Amino acid sequence: MKIIISHPTGNQNVRNAIKSLEEKNSLDCFITSFNLTIEKKFLFFLPKHFQYLINRRSYKNYTTKIISTAFLYESVRIVIPRFFKWLKIKNNFDTLNIKIDTFTAKYISKNNNRINAVYAYDGGALDSFREAKKYNIKCIYEYPVAHYKFTKINISALKKRRKSLEMKLADLIIVPSTWAAKSFSHLSKYKSKIRIVPYGCPENVNTNRNNWYNGKKPLKVLYVGQLSDGKGIPFLIRALAKIPEKLIQMTFVGSGLYENILKKKFPHSKFVYSCSHEEVLQTMRDNDVFVLPSLSEGFGMVISEAMSQGMAVISTKNTALQDIYNGSNCILIPAGNEKKIYKSILFLITNPNKVKKIGLSALNYCKKNTWAKYRKKLYTTLNSYL
């Protein structure tokens, strides 16, 4: 069994899908925008933030079977907006997605005799799947978010059409949670195609945590993600406004529409524009409670990451937390409910022992549900189908 995986940027779930196939010698290749390692390319003279941006695209611990096809375009796309904002170049991820998809289709055409399947992601699979169908190559489609019709997310007509065609061509649709699968409930024709493969938790579970909240200092509450409507930020703002400032220390990691509003309403909070994955995990270790009031997440990997660092997580049923919740390892609330956010945070402030109890239960869950478990389930799912 030989499978191509294509994705523009290669986040954690993509990397572990690659590794799942590589471990079983089933990966034909991984097609992406670029693959570059600082050590390999001798770019130590660059500022550390540049090094971080580049090292995010290194796959040296996952596979060597990589084809980079949009190095220049992606370099401009990620560097210019961060360091030369005055140029106002449009950050067009959709264009990059299509570039990778077009290249993958050409690769399939030239190498169809040795490929059993192509594994692609939403918005970047149409040309690849069309080409694969010519050679009876199976089309595996990962849809990591909830379906746009179910969540009523406003996307362009072109993107809607593209995603709709990709779904029709897919032989198998992989989703990461029950909530994501439920979002296809209005499309009964796809029910038989859907398989749920939950994402894993980080391998470096913080079993040595000892800085538990004791109620003697303000509760340290953390949010990580876009500061947008879809993440439930308006509900979080209204909930936090009800809590006396002296009782909590809020940290926001991310940027977006509500950044200035948050800074104005909560001037004593900490704001971090962006940081590396390891820095995010360290920030989680330094805080007590993680809150993610999202209206919809296909999974919400920051949830499992926060749990892996011993945080007491508060999030909504419209995420993977409804699959993770076991009665003691997190606080599960309805989406779009500022009262529940407020009461949950206040409950932890007034019951400090619950922060540790929930955190320890979360750590126990994460130790049993690692990325290694995800890789095993993904391979079993693909192997049983192909």
Summary of the structure (lengths in Angstrom):
residues: 386
radius of gyration: 21.3
end to end distance: 7.9
largest distance: 66.4
contacts: 1313
relative contact order: 0.12
helix: 48%
strand: 15%
